[in-house]
Structure formats: structure tokens, C-alpha cells
Amino acid sequence: MSLTKATYSMIEGAAANVLDFGAVGNGVANDTAAVQAAVNAADAVYFPTGTYLLDTVTLKANSFLFGDGAATIIKQNTITSASYGTFFADSGSSSTTVDNIVIRDMRVESPNIVTPVFSEFQHLVALNGIKNALIENLHFIGFYGDGLYIGSGAIGGQERHNFNVTVKSCFFDGINKDNRNGISVIDGDGVLIDDCYFTRCSRSNMPGAIDIEPDANIFHIVKNITVRNNKFFDIGGNVAAISFFLPGVTYTVPPEAFIVEGNYIDTCAANGILFGYSLVGGISESTHDFGILVTGNYVKNSVRPLQLVNAKCVTVVDNVFNLAQQPAFIGFSTANDNVIDVKIDKNRFIKCGSVGGVGLTVFKSTRVIISNNEFNDCGTGGAGASNAISFDTGTSSSVTIANNNFVSPTGKTLVAILKEAAHTFTPQTNIYANNRLNGLSNFFDWRYGDVQYSASSPTTGPWEIGQYVYNSAPSAGNAQGFVCTVAGTPGTWKAMAILF
């Protein structure tokens, strides 16, 4: 929903003032009845500078609520029921929506912002079954449950759908990380979260700052969701700063079209970005394309920078993943979890796996392209634990690793690509080409050439720089092949820093 300044001015000029309906705004008197009367009487409602102590105020269609920015404080008193909020809307059914809601230029805070007390279903703003909504320039402070809940009713199993919801230029501060999420989206078709700031949320057994997570009901819709140009700092939780988590059901409307773009994430207790679909048995070729784009993000100081589980049709391009304790995960260690049609391109993995020993771990996968990336100083630096890419549990086919640059600072051990004993490849479907390894004198370019096999580096020639042979009897811990680094007969050869 987009309103011009001229439209804002026109609406604001005709707005009802809550003070004219008996609101006091001193933070002591309960202003719920007065504010509800104003909302019922007028479409546009103005909250002048002050502190308004409110229980639950129910919004109708065409509600335009605005204040004087952070000087207008909406202080939560007692919400009417679990999963309600101080500002609350509910369409009442799956076939109707509450249309045209705008809430802007206010501060909404919990009853106790010094030491907020966890209450999972006590939200500041809860909207269910809405269409064409704009939440702009709101400060959500010290929320007990969610700062903003975009839901499917106040009771589990209720069906509501939300369409065209924009959350823009908002500030979410959980104060003490003893809350649920900054934003939860249970159902949404056309959700944009843009230019917001998140800090100090969530508690250790809750997901994180933004949680796109439908319930395990097949009627929920999650599609056309964009998380763009937001900043995250000091994020707790056990899933991710930005998570798309789908419970293991087959939805009537397939989840699709997810964009995570241009976000800055610094210090996260779990993943930076996660897409997970807990479908029993994993996904297959018949699974619909999710259409996930992760681009232009900067993730630093996370436990794990990125995780994709049971994802299909994913592009991860032009991101920087910096200072992660554990590797990025493509797939998961459970036998049936997998990924299909994933492209990891033009990213930088810098000092990832400082504890786990690997920059990027790939599990069961089909048609994965890892190209044009930089892997710089990944792993712990110790022997056997400084791997840029590792193929762990599972079977992969049609894997392409090309045009990557593997960098290892002086004095550190580097293995560019490691195949664990538990991983197998479908024969003759994988391509490894044009990767460059730098550090510890490993300067070479693995180029295309005639496929040849040998149990050791060639002893006859002639050979040119960049030509290679495959190891005819590779095993775990042995080189995949040998590359000519100085032309000659037979020339000078080095074992590939790729272990299979």
C-alpha cells in the first residue's frame, strides 16, 4: 500500500483527535474507551504527543492511525485475550478481510520496558485477515510476545488470509531478548518488510527477529514475501535473524517467491538467513519451485550464515558471509533432507567455519552450482579443519564447482574441496573446472582438458601448465587428481587440493 504525501496531508487534515473523545494521554488514565470511540467514529485518528495507556483497541476497515512519531507513546496495559494486541484486527473468517489499515508515526511499548517479561502470545500489534495495510515508522519496544503479529486468528486452527502488507521504516527493540519475535508472519500473500531495524530479540527457544512461519495447516498461504534493506544487530533465538520455516505439510497454495535482499546482519545467535521445509521424506523433482532469491546481504558474527533445507530453485548471489562459527549449510544431515536446483554464485565466504572447520557444507543435493565465489580463510586453520567446501552425508548429482577462488593466508592449511566418506556422487554428472587455489604455494588453475587417469602424477610428457589427470583410484584422504604447474616432460606436478 503506497500513499503520497499529498494523500497523507489530506487524511491527516480531516482526522479525529483522540483527546476530543476523552483520551487523556498522561500514561496513568486508561484511554481504551476513548480511543476505541474515536476509531469507531472516524477513519483517520490522530494521537497527539503523550502516553496513551491502552488495553485492546479493535480496528475496522479504512483505519488510518497516526501520531507525532516517538513522542506519541502507546503503552500496553492489558490485552483482551491471548494472541491479541494493543492494536488488533480480525476479519472473522477466511473469506473476508479488513481492508486499508495504516498505523504510522508512533511508539508502541509493553507494560514493562525496563525488564520485559516473556509472554509468547501477548503481542503489541496483532493483525489477522487484513488487506492493503501499511505499518510505517512505528517503534516496537520491549514486546513480550511479538512486536508485530501478522496472523491467522487468535486461536490455533483459525483460517485468515493477509494480502498486500507493508512494514516500512520501523524499529524493533526487544530490550532484553526475552520475547518471541520482532515480526511473525503466519499467513501472507504479498508481504514487504523494508528498511526496518531489529535488535535484542528473541529468547533462546524462540525463532528470531523475522519469522515467516505458517502453522501446520494446509490452508495457510505464504508467498510473494520480500525482506529488504533491513538491519539486524544482537539477535538471539534458535532459528535465524531472517527465517522462512515451513512445517511439514503439503499446502493447498504452494509457498513461493521469497526474496531476501540487501540486509545487514551483525551478531546472531543462530543462522543469519534460513529457509527450511520440514517435509518428511524431503522434496523431489515433482515439488514445485520455491523461487528463493538471496542477494546483496551482508552477514557477520553468526553461528551459521546461511542454511537451506529441503529447498528447490534457489539463487544465492552477491552476498558476503563473514565470521561464522559454523559453515553455511546446503541441505541437512538427515538422510531424506535435500536441495534441488541451487545456485551459489558470486558470494564471499570469509572466515566461515572458525569452529566447525568448513566454510560451506553440502549434503544430499541435485543440480547444485557453486561458481565465481571467494572462499577466504575458512575453517580453523588447523590441519584437516580448514576446508572451504565439504560434501557431507548424502548423495549428490549434477554438481558444478567452477571459477571459484580459494584463498588461504600464509601459515594456514587449506583443503579446497573435501569429500567425506559418508558422501557419494552419481558418476559422470559432476564438473570441476577453472577453480583457483591461492596460498601455501598452491597457485594453479584447474582447466578443461582431455580426461586422463593415473595412479600418480605423470612421469612422461609433454605437458602444459594447467593440464591435469584424475586419480584412477581415489579414496578418502587422497588427491582427486594432479595438475601441471610447470610445463615440461613430464613437467612439475602438484596433487590437487581436492580430497575425495
Buried (B, 14 or more C-beta within 10 A) or exposed (E): BEBEEEEBEEBEEEBBEBBEBEBBBEEEBBBBBBBBBBBBEBBBBBBBEBBBBBBBBBBEBBBBBBBBBBBBBBBBBBBBEBBBBBBBBBBEEBEEBBBBBBBBBBBBBBBEBEEBEBBBBBBBBBBBBBBBBBBBBBBBBBBBBBBBBBBBBBEEEBBBBBBBBBBBBBBBBBBBBBBBBBBBBBBBBBBBBBBBBBBBBBBEEBBBBBBBBBBEBEBBBBBBBBBBBBBBBBBBBBBBBBBBBBBEBEBEBBBBBBBBBBBBBBBBBBBBBBBBBBBEEBBEEEBEBBBBBBBBBBBBBBBBBBBBBBBBBBBBBBBBBBBBBBBBBBBBBBEEBBBBBBBBBBBBBBBBBBEBBBBBBBBBBBBBBBBBBBBBBBBBBEEEBBBBBBBBBBBBBBBBBBBBBBBBEEEBBBBBBBBBEEBBBEEEEBEBBBBBBBBBEBEBBBBEBEEEEBEEBBEEEEBEBBBBBBBEEBEEEEBBBBBBBEBEEBBEBBBBBBBB
